[in-house]
Amino acid sequence: MAARTKSAKERPSYRCTECGWQTAKWLGRCPECQAWGTIEEYGAPAVRTTTPGRVTTSAVPIGQVDGRQATARSTGVPELDRVLGGGLVPGAVVLLAGEPGVGKSTLLLDVAAKSASDEHRTLYVTGEESASQVRMRADRIRAIDDHLYLAAETDLSAVLGHLDAVKPSLLILDSVQTVASPEIDGAPGGMAQVREVAGALIRASKERGMSTLLVGHVTKDGAIAGPRLLEHLVDVVLSFEGDRHARLRLVRGVKNRYGATDEVGCFELHDEGITGLADPSGLFLTRRAEPVPGTCLTVTLEGRRPLVAEVQALTVDSQIPSPRRTTSGLETSRVSMMLAVLEQRGRISALGKRDIYSATVGGVKLSEPAADLAIALALASAASDTPLPKNLVAIGEVGLAGEVRRVTGVQRRLSEAHRLGFTHALVPGDPGKIPSGMKVLEVADIGDALRVLPRSRRREAPRDDEDRR
């Protein structure tokens, strides 16, 4: 009986690498977290008692800890520093993920060259390209520096060997899914390999006080590939977004232990490389001498950053029984809602039987409800073939009852519009302090907003801040 019990204890069992759920037999899918291919065999754990061991560093009062060791160092790219919270902290590990071809390698190669100096060496390890390919890109974007070291490796032990030889202050690994450890079974990019590679590099970064930038792949749904544990291990998670057919690129903070997560960095990708945009609003606007029907401007917030964007709409007679509804840069559901509100609450019946096309300028994507009023006015302007007044911006969320609701950051939005030369604005009630010289009209519903069209202009002009008070 004792031998039978001992054999049962030594029998291997299976555990999910994602959530830790255990079972006595192998399964293709974890019943707990519904992940596929995460059930792995492991030996039955022996019952052990951990005894107290030697401490590496003595515990001290938190007020006596030297905080200067966590001072951020600039990457040389101000827009990236904005998202990181000032720069790279020694020992910090940053994960940058994005779709293929969005410009991750170009941005990090530029960072590698600008952050390299006599006192701070940079090691760029590529596992996806050869060293000559990276050198060609470096020549194109002028990212050549004597203190920037380049290595093409896919073996984890070799990468750790380069760290001992170069002793860099910054390590860039492109990408974490291409490097594998010979001590772990599985192909590069597998969950076990990614976990082992990330763990080894994180330990090396903390021990050496070396900043590390890891490039990560994404799935077809846009999520970061690999185990979720990878995002928990690193200190900062950045998402690199952008349409490959547009010039605009956004670096958005998802997790940041050293700063805020609502900052956004704007970049422009061109033939000579990638450059930061301190004032990206010009990419989203079309300057014209005279206003054009079907266009309306709004101010969107990307994190804390206000950006002026242009919404365009076009309506034409439909040649088919079911009219087309085409959008670009806008959510189709919100455009459909604005069409219904205009027809029912705004008494515009000409939209139901016409083809409608709506889009944004410059590749920006507007998903926040604050753009509802601009979408509705652009559609109404296109339907009546009447342009909106010049230098007008519209800010506000539109409900199904036709009411215009308040949104966050109205003062910041108005300040940005005023800085760019816009003199009139449509906003919900109680917008707060208004920039001097800017005329603001508070609208309660979509009917009030539609009166700005010249064919049914309001009797009184938009009032400035003093008149409103």
N, C-alpha and C positions, 0 to 999 in steps of 0.2 A: 504493500500500500504506500509505504514511504517512497519507494523507487518510482512508482507511478506518479506521485505528486511532484517529485523532483523533475521528472521528464516533462510534466505539464508546465512547470515554471520556466524551463529552459526552451520551450517551444517558441519560435519567433512569432511576433505579431506584426501588425501593420498600423501605420499612423499617417494622418494627413499632414503634409508639410505646410499647408496654409493655415488651418485652424487648430491642429493638434488632436483631432478626433481619432480614437483608436478602435481597432476592430481585430477579430481573430483571423479573418481571411481577406484576401486582396479583392478590391473593388475598382472598377474603372472610374467611378464618380463618387465623390465624397457626399454622403447623405446630409452632412451638417452644413457645409458651405457651398455645396453644389458645384465644386470645381472639378474639372476633368484631369486625369493623369497626375494627381497629387498624392495618391496612396503609395507609400514606400514601406519596404520591410525593414524592421529593426529588431535587434535582440531584446529579450526581456530584461528590463533594468534590474540590476542587483540592488538590494537594500543596503544603503551605505549611510554612514553618519559623518557629516562634515565637521572636522575639528577646527578650532580657531588656528589661523596661520599668521605669518608675519605680514604686517601692513607695509605697503610701499611708501605711503606718505601719511604723516600724522594728521589727524583731524584738528582744524583750527577754527576759531570763530570766523563767521563769514565776513565780518568787517575787516579782518586782517588779510583777506585774500587779495592778491595783487591783480586788479582788474585791467592793468595796462597790457597784460599779455593777450587780451582779447580785443585789442584795438584794430579796427579794420584798416586794410591797406587798399588804396585805389587800384582798380584794374586798368586804368588808362582809358576806359570807355565810360563817360559820364552817365549814359542812359542805363548801362548795366549796373553801375554803382547805385543809381536811384532805386532799382528793384532790390538789390542786395542789402540796402540799408546803409550805404556808405562805402562798401568795398568788400574784400575778402578777409575774413578773420583767420589768423593762423590756426591751423588744425581743423578748419571747417571743411566739410564735404558737401559739395553742391551737385545736384542731379539736374541736368538740362535735357528735357525730352521734347520731341517734336516730330512731325511727319518727315518722310524722306524728301530731300530736295528743298526744304524750307530755308536752309542756310545756317544750320547749327555749326558745321565744321568751319565755315567761313568766319562766323562770328568768333569762335573760340581761338582760331588761328590768329585773328587780329588781336584778341586779348592776350594771347601768349607772347606776341611780339612787343606789345605796348607795356606789359608788366615786367618784362625782362630788364635787368640792370646789373651793374657790377655786384651789388650786394644781394640780389635776388635772381637766382637762375630759374629758368622755366624749362620743364621737360614735357614735350608733346609726344605722346605714344599713340600711334594709329594702328588699329587692327583691321580696318576696312580697306585701306589703300596702301600702296607702296610709298616708300620715302620719296621717290622721284615725283610721284603724283602730288604729294603734299608740297614739295618744293615748287612745282609749277604754279600751284595756287598761291603760294607765298610770294612768288615773283609778281603775279598779277595784282594782288592786293597790297604789295609793298610791305610784307610782314617778314622782313629779314633782319635778324639781330644776332650779334656774336654770342649773346648769352641765352639764346633760345636753342635748345637741344632737341633733336628729332630722332625717334626710334620707331621702327615698324615691328611690333611684337604681338603674338597672340597667346603667349605662355605666361602665366601669372608669376612663376619663379623668375623668369627673365625680366619682367617688369620690376619686381622687387630688387633684382640685381642692378638694374639701371638706377634705382633710387640710391643705392649705396655708392655707385660710381659718380653720379652727377651731383647728388645732394641738393635737389632743387627746393625752392621755396613754394613753387606752384607746379602741380602735376595736372595735366590734361589727358584724359583717357577717352579715346574715340574708337569704339564705344565699349561699354561694360558688357554688352552681349556677345562680343567677339573674342573675349579673353577667357581662357579656361585654365583650371588647375589640374595637373596630372594626377593628383591624389584623390580626385573626386570623379566618380563615374558619371557619364552623361556627356552629351554634345554641348559645345559652347552655346550659350543663350538659354540653356535649360534652367529650371528653377534652382536646382541644387548648385549649379555652376555659378549662376549670378549671385546667389547668396554667399557663396564662399569667396568669390572675387571681391565683392563689395565689402565683406567683413574684413578681409586681409588688408585692403587699401585703407579702410577706415582706421584700423589699428595702427597702420604705418603713419597715417596723417596725424593722429593724436600723439603718438610717441615722438615724432620729429617736429611737430608744430608746423606742418606743411599743409597748405591749402590744396584742395583737390577738386577738380571739375570733371564730372562723369557725364558722358553723353549717353542717353537712354533712348531706346526705340519705343514706338507707340503701336498699339493695335489698330485694327481698322475702325474701331469705335472711338479712337482718340485717347484711350486710357494708356497709361505707362505700362509697357510690357514687362513681364516678370512677376515675381512674388510681391504681394503688397508689403511684405516685410522690408523691401528695399526702400520704400518711401519713409518708413518709420526709422530706419537706421541713419539715413543721411540727415544733415542739419538744414539744408535748404532744397526745396524742389521748385524748379522753374519750368514753365511751359512756354515753348516757342511756337507762336501761331502766325498764320498768314497764308493767303492764297498764292500759289506758285505763279499765277498769271498776273499778279499785282506786285507793286513795289513795296508796299507796306508790310512790315513785320512787327509783331508785338511780343515782348517778353513779359510774361505775367507771373507773379509770385503765387505759388500754391501753398507753400509752407516755408516759414522763415523763423528760425530760432533767434536771430539777431536783429530783426526789424519787422516792419509791417508787411502784411500780405495783400494790401490793397493798392500797391504801387504797380505801375505799368511803364515799361520802357519801349519807346518807339524807334524803329530803325527803317532805313530805306536800302533795299537791295538793288544794286546796279552792277554794271560790267566790271567796274574797278573794285568791287568788294561790297562792304556793308558799312553804312555810316549812321550814327545816331541822329535823331531828329528832336531837337529841343523845342521846335514849334511845328508840329506835324499838321496843323489845321489846313495849311495851304494845299496839301494833297487831296483834301476832301471837298474843295470848293472849286467852282467854275466862275471866274470873274467875267462879267458881261457889262457892256455899257447900258443896256436896257434890260429890264426883267422879262422873263420868258414864261408863258403859261405852263403850269404843271410842275413848277419847281418851288421848293420851300426849304428854308434852312432851320436847323435845330442845333442844340448843344448837348452832346452826350458825355457821360462820365465813364472813363476807362480807369477804374480804381479811384484815385483821388484826382485824376487828370481830366479837365474839361477839354473836349475837342468839338470844334464846329464842323458839322457835316451837312451835306446837301442831299435832300430827298427829291427824286424826279419821278414823275408819273406821266403816262401817255394813254389816252383813250381813243380808240378808232372803232368805226362801225364793224360789227362782226359779220363774217361771211359763212358762219357755221351755226347750227342750232344751239350748241353749248359754247358760250363765249369763253375766250382764253383768259386765264389769270396767271401771269408770269411775274416772278419776283427775283431780284438779285441783291443780296446784302440785307434783305428784310425778311422777317418771318412771315410765311404765307398765311398763317392763322391770324396774325394781327392785322395784316392788310385786309383779309376777308371780314374781320370784325369792323374795321373802319368803313368798309363799303356798306355793311349792313346799317351802321349807325348813321351814315350820311343819307342813306335812302329812307330810313324810318324816322330819324330825329331831325335831319337836316332838310328833308323834303326834296331831295335830289333824286329823281326817278330815271335819269338818263344813263345811269351806270349799269343797270341790270342786264341790258342787252348789248353791251359794247365789250370789245376786247380791251383788257386793262393790263398795262405793263408798268411796273414800279421797280425802282433800283436806287442804289446809292452811288456816289462818285468816289473814285479812288480805291475801291476795294474794301472800304470799312463796312463792318457788319453792325447793324443797329438792332439790338434785341431788348433793350430796356423799355419799359412803358412810357418813359418821358418823351419818346419820339412819336407817340400816337397823334398828337395834335398836328405835328408837321406832316405826317402821312395823310391825315384827313384833309388838310388844307391843300396839299399838292394834288390829291385826287379831285377835290372840288374845283381847283383852278384849271386842271386839265379838262374836266367835264364841261365847264363853261367857257373854255378857251380865253380866259381872262387872267392876266398875270397878277401876282400879289404885289403889294407896294415894295419898293426898293429898300434894301438894308433892313429887312424884317426877319426876325427869328421867332420861332414858335416852340414853346416848352410846355409840356403837360401831358398827363395821362387822361385818356378819354374812356369813360365807362359806357356800358351798354345802354344806360339810360340817357346818354348824351352829355352827362356832366363832365367837367374838366377838373381832375383831381390834382392835389398837390404832389410834388415829387421832391426828392432830397437834393440838396446842393443847388438851390435856385440862385442864390447870391453868387456862388462861384461860376455858374453858367453865364449869368448876366455879365459878370466882370470880364470873362473871356470874350464874349460877344462884343462888349464895348471896346476892349483892347484892339480887336480886329476891325473896328470902324463901323459896327452896326449900331444904328441909332434908335430902332423901334423893336419892341418885343411884345409877344402875347404870352401871358403867364397865368397860372391859376391865382386865386385870391390869396392875399397876404404874402407877397413874395419877400418881405423883409426890406433891408436897405438896398436902394437902387443906385447904381453908379451915376455920378453927376453928369447931366447932359443927355442921359438916355431916357427916352419916352416909353413908358410901359403901360399897356392896356390889360387890365385884369378881366378875364372872361370866366363866366360861371358855367357855360355849357357850349355845345357845338354851334348853337344858333348865334350866340354872341361872337364866336370866332369867325363864322362865315360872313359877318357884316364888314370885315376888312376888305373883302373883294370890292373893287371899284364900282361894280354894277349895283351894289347895295351898301354903299359906304355909310358908316355911322355918322351922325350929325356932329358929334364932338370928336375931336382928334384925341389920340392917346395922350394921357396926362403924364407929366413928369412927376418926380418924387415930391416936390413942394406942393404942386396942385393937389396931389392925391392925399397928402396929409392935411 
